Amino acid sequence: MTNFERLTAALDGNAALQRRAALAALSLTVMSGEVARTLKIGARIAVTPGAAPGSAFSLATTEANWAEFAKPVPDVGFQSLVGMQRMGHLKVAGDMVAYGRNLIFLEQLFAALRPDALAETVVPVGEPMIEPAIGRYLRLDLNGRPHRIYFEEAGEGIPLVCLHTAGADGRQYRALLNDAEITRRFRVIVFDLPWHGKSSPPPGFEREAYKLTTDLYVDTVMAFCRALKLERPVVMGCSIGGRAVLHLALRHGDYFRAAIGLQAATHAEAGADTRLRDLGVLFRPDVHGQEAAAGSVACLISPTSPNAERWETLWHYMQGGPGIFMGDLNYYFADGDLRNGLLDGLDTKKCPLHLLTGEYDLSATPELTAELAKLVNATSFQVMKGLGHFPMSESPQQFRRYLLPVLDRIAG
């Protein structure tokens, strides 16, 4: 039986979780099959038998599913509460706004059900050092409006333009910018999309609702590349960036040397329960939208990813602008959907396409990427073991094992 009593000690030694628990002040019901427990959250965590009145919401699944969730390394789809909800393994009923408001907190809290935390490896920096990446701003007109776009670069050789995920920014590629084996042959260039990271929105943004479209995304990437006068660059993107490389290869395949799609698919898998997105939990005045965004994507990270890298990845989401993640999802789920026959025109001989997808991704799943690879006759396709939706950010060392052979092939 799953030992839910472990949750009573979840706050011990965790000052951040203690502060959040004191502010949460809510009760919820946990169902394990037909057995109900009430979890009361405050300055301390109390677990009592039965379903007490006044619970904000309930989390219900089978004992077998809770047991799988509680393993040190659970199976795909059981790595988080939202992951189980997304896959239809966990039923959430009640106040969904209260649930969405506390996603990250609940994930941290219920992680206490796992008896053996992954060993934390912290590598000391040693002597002070300056990283090789250089940051600059590019000023340009895009679709008739002035923009100021921030980018970082390191290395020399073949240009490698990297596209970040929805609602995040170029910091996700921090490890690539510091990888001497890569920068010896590739000029790694990472830019923040307008509205993201250190790239400002265009003047007048306060009067509009941000919404990313296929045309806007492709135009932005091409304007950036041409402004830097890049010759035959490689483009690599993850998530929405993984979709964008498909559109770029379709429209500008003769310009790019190759395309690398990380977590790329013709469309995104919304999951069994879309209420977190459909209820607008990511952009409400009574919810911290950026924390909810982090909570909604935490389920896409592999349970074996290093804790420090996992939390830095989530921190980037917590820092996004209001409504930006929602605006990016317009492209990911709707406007950029490629189940429309357009991929018939993608020529992977003209623009080689390499696909890499993490096994723990519940959005652009390995199965979806396999379908894409077959559809377009991809140059290469591999499932990355022990990785999720953010391979370059959540576990850089594991990711480079899969990326280096692809870069060798391109450089050769």
Contacts in CASP RR format, 6 or more apart in sequence:
PFRMAT RR
TARGET T0000
AUTHOR 0000-0000-0000
METHOD contacts of the structure
MODEL  1
MTNFERLTAALDGNAALQRRAALAALSLTVMSGEVARTLKIGARIAVTPG
AAPGSAFSLATTEANWAEFAKPVPDVGFQSLVGMQRMGHLKVAGDMVAYG
RNLIFLEQLFAALRPDALAETVVPVGEPMIEPAIGRYLRLDLNGRPHRIY
FEEAGEGIPLVCLHTAGADGRQYRALLNDAEITRRFRVIVFDLPWHGKSS
PPPGFEREAYKLTTDLYVDTVMAFCRALKLERPVVMGCSIGGRAVLHLAL
RHGDYFRAAIGLQAATHAEAGADTRLRDLGVLFRPDVHGQEAAAGSVACL
ISPTSPNAERWETLWHYMQGGPGIFMGDLNYYFADGDLRNGLLDGLDTKK
CPLHLLTGEYDLSATPELTAELAKLVNATSFQVMKGLGHFPMSESPQQFR
RYLLPVLDRIAG
1 32 0 8 1.000
1 63 0 8 1.000
2 32 0 8 1.000
2 63 0 8 1.000
2 66 0 8 1.000
2 67 0 8 1.000
2 70 0 8 1.000
2 113 0 8 1.000
3 70 0 8 1.000
3 113 0 8 1.000
4 30 0 8 1.000
4 32 0 8 1.000
4 37 0 8 1.000
4 39 0 8 1.000
4 47 0 8 1.000
4 113 0 8 1.000
5 47 0 8 1.000
6 112 0 8 1.000
6 113 0 8 1.000
6 115 0 8 1.000
7 39 0 8 1.000
7 45 0 8 1.000
7 47 0 8 1.000
7 109 0 8 1.000
7 110 0 8 1.000
7 112 0 8 1.000
7 113 0 8 1.000
8 44 0 8 1.000
8 45 0 8 1.000
8 46 0 8 1.000
8 47 0 8 1.000
9 45 0 8 1.000
9 112 0 8 1.000
10 17 0 8 1.000
10 45 0 8 1.000
10 108 0 8 1.000
10 109 0 8 1.000
10 111 0 8 1.000
10 112 0 8 1.000
11 17 0 8 1.000
11 18 0 8 1.000
11 21 0 8 1.000
11 44 0 8 1.000
11 45 0 8 1.000
14 108 0 8 1.000
17 105 0 8 1.000
17 108 0 8 1.000
17 109 0 8 1.000
18 43 0 8 1.000
20 105 0 8 1.000
21 41 0 8 1.000
21 42 0 8 1.000
21 43 0 8 1.000
21 44 0 8 1.000
21 45 0 8 1.000
21 105 0 8 1.000
21 109 0 8 1.000
22 42 0 8 1.000
22 43 0 8 1.000
24 41 0 8 1.000
24 42 0 8 1.000
24 102 0 8 1.000
24 105 0 8 1.000
25 41 0 8 1.000
25 42 0 8 1.000
26 41 0 8 1.000
26 56 0 8 1.000
26 98 0 8 1.000
26 102 0 8 1.000
27 38 0 8 1.000
27 39 0 8 1.000
27 40 0 8 1.000
27 41 0 8 1.000
27 52 0 8 1.000
27 54 0 8 1.000
27 55 0 8 1.000
27 56 0 8 1.000
28 38 0 8 1.000
28 39 0 8 1.000
28 41 0 8 1.000
28 55 0 8 1.000
28 56 0 8 1.000
28 57 0 8 1.000
28 58 0 8 1.000
28 59 0 8 1.000
29 36 0 8 1.000
29 37 0 8 1.000
29 38 0 8 1.000
29 39 0 8 1.000
29 50 0 8 1.000
29 51 0 8 1.000
29 52 0 8 1.000
29 55 0 8 1.000
29 57 0 8 1.000
29 58 0 8 1.000
29 59 0 8 1.000
29 60 0 8 1.000
30 36 0 8 1.000
30 37 0 8 1.000
30 38 0 8 1.000
30 39 0 8 1.000
30 58 0 8 1.000
30 59 0 8 1.000
30 60 0 8 1.000
31 37 0 8 1.000
31 58 0 8 1.000
31 59 0 8 1.000
31 60 0 8 1.000
31 61 0 8 1.000
32 61 0 8 1.000
32 62 0 8 1.000
32 63 0 8 1.000
32 66 0 8 1.000
33 60 0 8 1.000
33 61 0 8 1.000
33 62 0 8 1.000
33 63 0 8 1.000
35 63 0 8 1.000
36 49 0 8 1.000
36 50 0 8 1.000
36 51 0 8 1.000
37 47 0 8 1.000
37 48 0 8 1.000
37 49 0 8 1.000
37 50 0 8 1.000
37 51 0 8 1.000
38 47 0 8 1.000
38 48 0 8 1.000
38 49 0 8 1.000
38 50 0 8 1.000
38 51 0 8 1.000
38 52 0 8 1.000
38 55 0 8 1.000
39 45 0 8 1.000
39 46 0 8 1.000
39 47 0 8 1.000
40 46 0 8 1.000
40 47 0 8 1.000
40 48 0 8 1.000
40 52 0 8 1.000
41 109 0 8 1.000
45 109 0 8 1.000
51 58 0 8 1.000
56 94 0 8 1.000
56 95 0 8 1.000
56 98 0 8 1.000
56 99 0 8 1.000
57 92 0 8 1.000
57 93 0 8 1.000
57 94 0 8 1.000
57 95 0 8 1.000
57 96 0 8 1.000
57 98 0 8 1.000
57 99 0 8 1.000
58 91 0 8 1.000
58 92 0 8 1.000
58 93 0 8 1.000
58 94 0 8 1.000
59 81 0 8 1.000
59 90 0 8 1.000
59 91 0 8 1.000
59 92 0 8 1.000
60 90 0 8 1.000
60 91 0 8 1.000
60 92 0 8 1.000
60 93 0 8 1.000
61 84 0 8 1.000
61 89 0 8 1.000
61 90 0 8 1.000
61 91 0 8 1.000
65 78 0 8 1.000
65 84 0 8 1.000
65 89 0 8 1.000
65 90 0 8 1.000
66 113 0 8 1.000
68 74 0 8 1.000
68 75 0 8 1.000
68 78 0 8 1.000
69 78 0 8 1.000
69 81 0 8 1.000
69 84 0 8 1.000
69 110 0 8 1.000
69 113 0 8 1.000
70 113 0 8 1.000
70 114 0 8 1.000
70 115 0 8 1.000
71 78 0 8 1.000
71 114 0 8 1.000
72 114 0 8 1.000
72 115 0 8 1.000
72 116 0 8 1.000
72 117 0 8 1.000
72 118 0 8 1.000
72 303 0 8 1.000
73 303 0 8 1.000
73 304 0 8 1.000
74 303 0 8 1.000
76 359 0 8 1.000
76 360 0 8 1.000
76 362 0 8 1.000
77 83 0 8 1.000
77 84 0 8 1.000
77 86 0 8 1.000
77 87 0 8 1.000
77 89 0 8 1.000
77 299 0 8 1.000
77 360 0 8 1.000
77 362 0 8 1.000
78 84 0 8 1.000
78 87 0 8 1.000
78 89 0 8 1.000
79 299 0 8 1.000
79 301 0 8 1.000
79 302 0 8 1.000
79 303 0 8 1.000
79 360 0 8 1.000
80 107 0 8 1.000
80 298 0 8 1.000
80 299 0 8 1.000
81 90 0 8 1.000
81 103 0 8 1.000
81 106 0 8 1.000
81 107 0 8 1.000
81 110 0 8 1.000
81 299 0 8 1.000
82 103 0 8 1.000
82 107 0 8 1.000
82 276 0 8 1.000
82 295 0 8 1.000
82 296 0 8 1.000
82 298 0 8 1.000
82 299 0 8 1.000
83 89 0 8 1.000
83 90 0 8 1.000
83 299 0 8 1.000
83 362 0 8 1.000
84 90 0 8 1.000
85 91 0 8 1.000
85 92 0 8 1.000
85 272 0 8 1.000
85 273 0 8 1.000
86 271 0 8 1.000
86 272 0 8 1.000
86 273 0 8 1.000
86 299 0 8 1.000
86 362 0 8 1.000
87 271 0 8 1.000
87 272 0 8 1.000
87 362 0 8 1.000
88 271 0 8 1.000
88 272 0 8 1.000
88 273 0 8 1.000
92 99 0 8 1.000
92 273 0 8 1.000
92 275 0 8 1.000
96 275 0 8 1.000
96 276 0 8 1.000
96 279 0 8 1.000
96 281 0 8 1.000
97 279 0 8 1.000
97 281 0 8 1.000
97 284 0 8 1.000
97 286 0 8 1.000
97 287 0 8 1.000
99 106 0 8 1.000
99 276 0 8 1.000
100 276 0 8 1.000
100 281 0 8 1.000
100 287 0 8 1.000
100 292 0 8 1.000
101 281 0 8 1.000
101 286 0 8 1.000
101 287 0 8 1.000
101 288 0 8 1.000
101 292 0 8 1.000
103 276 0 8 1.000
103 291 0 8 1.000
103 292 0 8 1.000
103 294 0 8 1.000
103 295 0 8 1.000
103 296 0 8 1.000
103 298 0 8 1.000
104 291 0 8 1.000
104 294 0 8 1.000
104 295 0 8 1.000
104 298 0 8 1.000
104 314 0 8 1.000
107 295 0 8 1.000
107 298 0 8 1.000
117 307 0 8 1.000
118 303 0 8 1.000
118 304 0 8 1.000
118 306 0 8 1.000
118 307 0 8 1.000
120 306 0 8 1.000
120 307 0 8 1.000
120 308 0 8 1.000
121 306 0 8 1.000
122 308 0 8 1.000
131 154 0 8 1.000
131 177 0 8 1.000
131 178 0 8 1.000
132 154 0 8 1.000
132 155 0 8 1.000
132 177 0 8 1.000
132 178 0 8 1.000
132 183 0 8 1.000
133 152 0 8 1.000
133 153 0 8 1.000
133 154 0 8 1.000
133 174 0 8 1.000
133 177 0 8 1.000
133 178 0 8 1.000
134 152 0 8 1.000
134 153 0 8 1.000
134 154 0 8 1.000
135 150 0 8 1.000
135 151 0 8 1.000
135 152 0 8 1.000
135 153 0 8 1.000
136 150 0 8 1.000
136 151 0 8 1.000
136 152 0 8 1.000
136 153 0 8 1.000
137 148 0 8 1.000
137 149 0 8 1.000
137 150 0 8 1.000
137 151 0 8 1.000
138 148 0 8 1.000
138 149 0 8 1.000
138 150 0 8 1.000
138 151 0 8 1.000
138 191 0 8 1.000
138 224 0 8 1.000
138 227 0 8 1.000
138 228 0 8 1.000
139 146 0 8 1.000
139 147 0 8 1.000
139 148 0 8 1.000
139 149 0 8 1.000
140 146 0 8 1.000
140 147 0 8 1.000
140 149 0 8 1.000
140 223 0 8 1.000
140 224 0 8 1.000
140 227 0 8 1.000
141 147 0 8 1.000
142 194 0 8 1.000
142 202 0 8 1.000
142 219 0 8 1.000
142 220 0 8 1.000
142 223 0 8 1.000
143 216 0 8 1.000
143 219 0 8 1.000
145 202 0 8 1.000
145 203 0 8 1.000
146 202 0 8 1.000
146 203 0 8 1.000
147 194 0 8 1.000
147 199 0 8 1.000
147 200 0 8 1.000
147 202 0 8 1.000
148 199 0 8 1.000
148 200 0 8 1.000
149 191 0 8 1.000
149 192 0 8 1.000
149 194 0 8 1.000
149 199 0 8 1.000
149 224 0 8 1.000
150 191 0 8 1.000
150 192 0 8 1.000
150 197 0 8 1.000
150 198 0 8 1.000
150 199 0 8 1.000
151 189 0 8 1.000
151 190 0 8 1.000
151 191 0 8 1.000
151 192 0 8 1.000
151 224 0 8 1.000
152 170 0 8 1.000
152 177 0 8 1.000
152 189 0 8 1.000
152 190 0 8 1.000
152 191 0 8 1.000
153 177 0 8 1.000
153 187 0 8 1.000
153 188 0 8 1.000
153 189 0 8 1.000
153 190 0 8 1.000
154 177 0 8 1.000
154 178 0 8 1.000
154 183 0 8 1.000
154 187 0 8 1.000
154 188 0 8 1.000
155 183 0 8 1.000
155 184 0 8 1.000
155 186 0 8 1.000
155 187 0 8 1.000
155 188 0 8 1.000
156 183 0 8 1.000
156 184 0 8 1.000
156 187 0 8 1.000
157 185 0 8 1.000
157 186 0 8 1.000
157 187 0 8 1.000
158 185 0 8 1.000
158 186 0 8 1.000
158 187 0 8 1.000
158 232 0 8 1.000
158 233 0 8 1.000
158 234 0 8 1.000
158 257 0 8 1.000
158 410 0 8 1.000
158 411 0 8 1.000
159 186 0 8 1.000
159 187 0 8 1.000
159 189 0 8 1.000
159 225 0 8 1.000
159 228 0 8 1.000
159 230 0 8 1.000
159 231 0 8 1.000
159 232 0 8 1.000
159 233 0 8 1.000
159 234 0 8 1.000
160 176 0 8 1.000
160 182 0 8 1.000
160 186 0 8 1.000
160 187 0 8 1.000
160 188 0 8 1.000
160 189 0 8 1.000
160 233 0 8 1.000
160 234 0 8 1.000
160 236 0 8 1.000
160 407 0 8 1.000
161 189 0 8 1.000
161 190 0 8 1.000
161 191 0 8 1.000
161 221 0 8 1.000
161 224 0 8 1.000
161 225 0 8 1.000
161 230 0 8 1.000
161 233 0 8 1.000
161 234 0 8 1.000
161 235 0 8 1.000
161 236 0 8 1.000
162 170 0 8 1.000
162 173 0 8 1.000
162 176 0 8 1.000
162 188 0 8 1.000
162 189 0 8 1.000
162 190 0 8 1.000
162 236 0 8 1.000
162 237 0 8 1.000
162 392 0 8 1.000
163 193 0 8 1.000
163 221 0 8 1.000
163 235 0 8 1.000
163 236 0 8 1.000
163 237 0 8 1.000
163 238 0 8 1.000
163 240 0 8 1.000
163 241 0 8 1.000
163 242 0 8 1.000
163 244 0 8 1.000
163 245 0 8 1.000
164 170 0 8 1.000
164 171 0 8 1.000
164 172 0 8 1.000
164 173 0 8 1.000
164 190 0 8 1.000
164 192 0 8 1.000
164 193 0 8 1.000
164 196 0 8 1.000
164 237 0 8 1.000
164 238 0 8 1.000
164 241 0 8 1.000
165 172 0 8 1.000
165 238 0 8 1.000
165 239 0 8 1.000
165 240 0 8 1.000
165 241 0 8 1.000
165 389 0 8 1.000
165 390 0 8 1.000
166 239 0 8 1.000
166 240 0 8 1.000
166 325 0 8 1.000
166 328 0 8 1.000
166 329 0 8 1.000
166 331 0 8 1.000
166 332 0 8 1.000
167 196 0 8 1.000
167 293 0 8 1.000
167 317 0 8 1.000
167 320 0 8 1.000
167 321 0 8 1.000
167 324 0 8 1.000
167 325 0 8 1.000
167 328 0 8 1.000
168 196 0 8 1.000
168 313 0 8 1.000
168 316 0 8 1.000
168 317 0 8 1.000
168 320 0 8 1.000
169 192 0 8 1.000
169 193 0 8 1.000
169 196 0 8 1.000
169 197 0 8 1.000
169 198 0 8 1.000
169 199 0 8 1.000
169 316 0 8 1.000
169 320 0 8 1.000
170 190 0 8 1.000
170 191 0 8 1.000
170 192 0 8 1.000
170 196 0 8 1.000
170 197 0 8 1.000
171 197 0 8 1.000
171 312 0 8 1.000
171 316 0 8 1.000
171 393 0 8 1.000
172 238 0 8 1.000
172 313 0 8 1.000
172 316 0 8 1.000
172 390 0 8 1.000
172 392 0 8 1.000
172 393 0 8 1.000
173 188 0 8 1.000
173 190 0 8 1.000
173 392 0 8 1.000
173 393 0 8 1.000
174 393 0 8 1.000
174 396 0 8 1.000
175 392 0 8 1.000
175 393 0 8 1.000
175 396 0 8 1.000
175 397 0 8 1.000
175 399 0 8 1.000
175 400 0 8 1.000
176 182 0 8 1.000
176 188 0 8 1.000
176 190 0 8 1.000
176 392 0 8 1.000
176 396 0 8 1.000
177 183 0 8 1.000
177 188 0 8 1.000
177 190 0 8 1.000
179 400 0 8 1.000
181 404 0 8 1.000
182 188 0 8 1.000
182 400 0 8 1.000
182 403 0 8 1.000
182 404 0 8 1.000
182 407 0 8 1.000
185 407 0 8 1.000
185 411 0 8 1.000
186 234 0 8 1.000
186 407 0 8 1.000
186 411 0 8 1.000
189 228 0 8 1.000
189 230 0 8 1.000
189 233 0 8 1.000
191 199 0 8 1.000
191 224 0 8 1.000
192 198 0 8 1.000
192 199 0 8 1.000
193 199 0 8 1.000
193 212 0 8 1.000
193 217 0 8 1.000
193 220 0 8 1.000
194 200 0 8 1.000
194 201 0 8 1.000
194 202 0 8 1.000
194 220 0 8 1.000
195 201 0 8 1.000
195 205 0 8 1.000
195 210 0 8 1.000
195 321 0 8 1.000
195 324 0 8 1.000
196 320 0 8 1.000
196 321 0 8 1.000
196 324 0 8 1.000
197 319 0 8 1.000
197 320 0 8 1.000
201 210 0 8 1.000
209 327 0 8 1.000
210 323 0 8 1.000
210 324 0 8 1.000
210 327 0 8 1.000
211 327 0 8 1.000
211 330 0 8 1.000
212 240 0 8 1.000
212 327 0 8 1.000
212 328 0 8 1.000
212 330 0 8 1.000
212 331 0 8 1.000
212 335 0 8 1.000
213 330 0 8 1.000
213 331 0 8 1.000
213 335 0 8 1.000
213 336 0 8 1.000
214 247 0 8 1.000
214 331 0 8 1.000
214 335 0 8 1.000
214 336 0 8 1.000
217 240 0 8 1.000
217 241 0 8 1.000
217 244 0 8 1.000
217 247 0 8 1.000
217 331 0 8 1.000
218 244 0 8 1.000
218 247 0 8 1.000
218 248 0 8 1.000
218 251 0 8 1.000
218 252 0 8 1.000
221 235 0 8 1.000
221 244 0 8 1.000
221 248 0 8 1.000
222 248 0 8 1.000
222 252 0 8 1.000
222 255 0 8 1.000
225 233 0 8 1.000
225 255 0 8 1.000
232 255 0 8 1.000
232 256 0 8 1.000
232 257 0 8 1.000
233 255 0 8 1.000
233 256 0 8 1.000
233 257 0 8 1.000
234 256 0 8 1.000
234 257 0 8 1.000
234 258 0 8 1.000
234 259 0 8 1.000
234 260 0 8 1.000
234 410 0 8 1.000
235 245 0 8 1.000
235 248 0 8 1.000
235 256 0 8 1.000
235 258 0 8 1.000
235 259 0 8 1.000
235 260 0 8 1.000
236 245 0 8 1.000
236 259 0 8 1.000
236 260 0 8 1.000
236 261 0 8 1.000
236 262 0 8 1.000
237 244 0 8 1.000
237 245 0 8 1.000
237 260 0 8 1.000
237 261 0 8 1.000
237 262 0 8 1.000
237 264 0 8 1.000
238 261 0 8 1.000
238 262 0 8 1.000
238 263 0 8 1.000
238 389 0 8 1.000
238 390 0 8 1.000
238 391 0 8 1.000
238 392 0 8 1.000
239 262 0 8 1.000
239 263 0 8 1.000
239 332 0 8 1.000
239 363 0 8 1.000
239 364 0 8 1.000
239 389 0 8 1.000
239 390 0 8 1.000
240 328 0 8 1.000
240 331 0 8 1.000
240 332 0 8 1.000
241 261 0 8 1.000
241 262 0 8 1.000
241 264 0 8 1.000
242 261 0 8 1.000
242 262 0 8 1.000
242 263 0 8 1.000
242 264 0 8 1.000
242 364 0 8 1.000
243 264 0 8 1.000
243 265 0 8 1.000
243 331 0 8 1.000
243 332 0 8 1.000
243 336 0 8 1.000
243 338 0 8 1.000
245 259 0 8 1.000
245 260 0 8 1.000
245 261 0 8 1.000
245 264 0 8 1.000
245 353 0 8 1.000
246 259 0 8 1.000
246 261 0 8 1.000
246 264 0 8 1.000
246 266 0 8 1.000
246 338 0 8 1.000
246 343 0 8 1.000
246 346 0 8 1.000
246 353 0 8 1.000
246 372 0 8 1.000
246 376 0 8 1.000
247 336 0 8 1.000
247 338 0 8 1.000
248 256 0 8 1.000
248 259 0 8 1.000
249 256 0 8 1.000
249 259 0 8 1.000
249 346 0 8 1.000
249 348 0 8 1.000
249 351 0 8 1.000
249 353 0 8 1.000
250 342 0 8 1.000
250 343 0 8 1.000
250 345 0 8 1.000
250 346 0 8 1.000
253 259 0 8 1.000
253 347 0 8 1.000
253 350 0 8 1.000
253 351 0 8 1.000
254 350 0 8 1.000
254 351 0 8 1.000
256 351 0 8 1.000
257 351 0 8 1.000
257 352 0 8 1.000
257 410 0 8 1.000
258 351 0 8 1.000
258 352 0 8 1.000
258 353 0 8 1.000
258 354 0 8 1.000
258 379 0 8 1.000
258 410 0 8 1.000
259 351 0 8 1.000
259 352 0 8 1.000
259 353 0 8 1.000
259 354 0 8 1.000
260 353 0 8 1.000
260 354 0 8 1.000
260 355 0 8 1.000
260 356 0 8 1.000
260 403 0 8 1.000
260 406 0 8 1.000
261 353 0 8 1.000
261 354 0 8 1.000
261 355 0 8 1.000
261 356 0 8 1.000
262 356 0 8 1.000
262 357 0 8 1.000
262 391 0 8 1.000
262 392 0 8 1.000
263 357 0 8 1.000
263 358 0 8 1.000
263 361 0 8 1.000
263 363 0 8 1.000
263 364 0 8 1.000
263 369 0 8 1.000
263 388 0 8 1.000
263 389 0 8 1.000
263 391 0 8 1.000
264 355 0 8 1.000
264 357 0 8 1.000
264 364 0 8 1.000
264 369 0 8 1.000
264 372 0 8 1.000
265 357 0 8 1.000
265 364 0 8 1.000
265 365 0 8 1.000
265 368 0 8 1.000
265 369 0 8 1.000
265 371 0 8 1.000
265 372 0 8 1.000
266 337 0 8 1.000
266 338 0 8 1.000
266 339 0 8 1.000
266 343 0 8 1.000
266 368 0 8 1.000
266 371 0 8 1.000
266 372 0 8 1.000
266 375 0 8 1.000
267 333 0 8 1.000
267 337 0 8 1.000
267 338 0 8 1.000
267 339 0 8 1.000
267 368 0 8 1.000
268 332 0 8 1.000
268 333 0 8 1.000
268 363 0 8 1.000
268 364 0 8 1.000
269 362 0 8 1.000
269 363 0 8 1.000
269 364 0 8 1.000
269 365 0 8 1.000
269 368 0 8 1.000
270 277 0 8 1.000
270 333 0 8 1.000
271 362 0 8 1.000
276 282 0 8 1.000
276 292 0 8 1.000
276 296 0 8 1.000
277 296 0 8 1.000
277 329 0 8 1.000
280 326 0 8 1.000
281 287 0 8 1.000
281 289 0 8 1.000
281 292 0 8 1.000
281 296 0 8 1.000
282 289 0 8 1.000
282 292 0 8 1.000
282 293 0 8 1.000
282 296 0 8 1.000
282 323 0 8 1.000
282 325 0 8 1.000
282 326 0 8 1.000
283 289 0 8 1.000
283 322 0 8 1.000
283 323 0 8 1.000
283 326 0 8 1.000
289 322 0 8 1.000
289 323 0 8 1.000
289 325 0 8 1.000
290 317 0 8 1.000
290 318 0 8 1.000
290 319 0 8 1.000
290 320 0 8 1.000
290 321 0 8 1.000
290 322 0 8 1.000
290 325 0 8 1.000
291 318 0 8 1.000
293 317 0 8 1.000
293 318 0 8 1.000
293 320 0 8 1.000
293 325 0 8 1.000
294 314 0 8 1.000
294 315 0 8 1.000
294 317 0 8 1.000
294 318 0 8 1.000
295 314 0 8 1.000
295 317 0 8 1.000
297 314 0 8 1.000
297 317 0 8 1.000
297 389 0 8 1.000
297 390 0 8 1.000
298 310 0 8 1.000
298 314 0 8 1.000
299 362 0 8 1.000
300 360 0 8 1.000
300 361 0 8 1.000
300 362 0 8 1.000
300 363 0 8 1.000
300 388 0 8 1.000
300 389 0 8 1.000
300 390 0 8 1.000
301 310 0 8 1.000
301 313 0 8 1.000
301 314 0 8 1.000
301 360 0 8 1.000
301 388 0 8 1.000
301 389 0 8 1.000
301 390 0 8 1.000
301 394 0 8 1.000
302 358 0 8 1.000
302 359 0 8 1.000
302 360 0 8 1.000
302 386 0 8 1.000
302 387 0 8 1.000
302 388 0 8 1.000
302 394 0 8 1.000
302 395 0 8 1.000
303 360 0 8 1.000
304 386 0 8 1.000
304 395 0 8 1.000
305 386 0 8 1.000
305 387 0 8 1.000
305 388 0 8 1.000
305 394 0 8 1.000
305 395 0 8 1.000
305 398 0 8 1.000
306 394 0 8 1.000
306 395 0 8 1.000
309 393 0 8 1.000
309 394 0 8 1.000
309 395 0 8 1.000
309 396 0 8 1.000
310 394 0 8 1.000
312 393 0 8 1.000
313 390 0 8 1.000
313 393 0 8 1.000
313 394 0 8 1.000
316 393 0 8 1.000
317 325 0 8 1.000
343 372 0 8 1.000
343 375 0 8 1.000
343 376 0 8 1.000
346 353 0 8 1.000
346 376 0 8 1.000
348 376 0 8 1.000
348 377 0 8 1.000
348 378 0 8 1.000
348 379 0 8 1.000
352 379 0 8 1.000
352 410 0 8 1.000
353 376 0 8 1.000
353 378 0 8 1.000
353 379 0 8 1.000
354 378 0 8 1.000
354 379 0 8 1.000
354 380 0 8 1.000
354 381 0 8 1.000
354 406 0 8 1.000
354 409 0 8 1.000
354 410 0 8 1.000
355 369 0 8 1.000
355 372 0 8 1.000
355 373 0 8 1.000
355 378 0 8 1.000
355 380 0 8 1.000
355 381 0 8 1.000
355 382 0 8 1.000
356 381 0 8 1.000
356 382 0 8 1.000
356 384 0 8 1.000
356 391 0 8 1.000
356 402 0 8 1.000
356 403 0 8 1.000
356 406 0 8 1.000
357 364 0 8 1.000
357 365 0 8 1.000
357 366 0 8 1.000
357 369 0 8 1.000
357 381 0 8 1.000
357 382 0 8 1.000
357 383 0 8 1.000
357 384 0 8 1.000
358 366 0 8 1.000
358 383 0 8 1.000
358 384 0 8 1.000
358 385 0 8 1.000
358 386 0 8 1.000
358 387 0 8 1.000
358 388 0 8 1.000
358 389 0 8 1.000
358 391 0 8 1.000
359 366 0 8 1.000
359 383 0 8 1.000
359 384 0 8 1.000
359 385 0 8 1.000
359 386 0 8 1.000
359 387 0 8 1.000
359 388 0 8 1.000
360 386 0 8 1.000
360 387 0 8 1.000
360 388 0 8 1.000
360 389 0 8 1.000
361 388 0 8 1.000
361 389 0 8 1.000
362 389 0 8 1.000
363 389 0 8 1.000
364 389 0 8 1.000
366 383 0 8 1.000
369 381 0 8 1.000
369 383 0 8 1.000
370 381 0 8 1.000
370 383 0 8 1.000
372 378 0 8 1.000
373 381 0 8 1.000
380 406 0 8 1.000
380 409 0 8 1.000
382 402 0 8 1.000
384 391 0 8 1.000
384 398 0 8 1.000
384 399 0 8 1.000
384 402 0 8 1.000
386 395 0 8 1.000
386 398 0 8 1.000
387 394 0 8 1.000
387 395 0 8 1.000
387 398 0 8 1.000
387 399 0 8 1.000
387 402 0 8 1.000
388 394 0 8 1.000
391 398 0 8 1.000
391 399 0 8 1.000
391 402 0 8 1.000
392 399 0 8 1.000
392 403 0 8 1.000
END
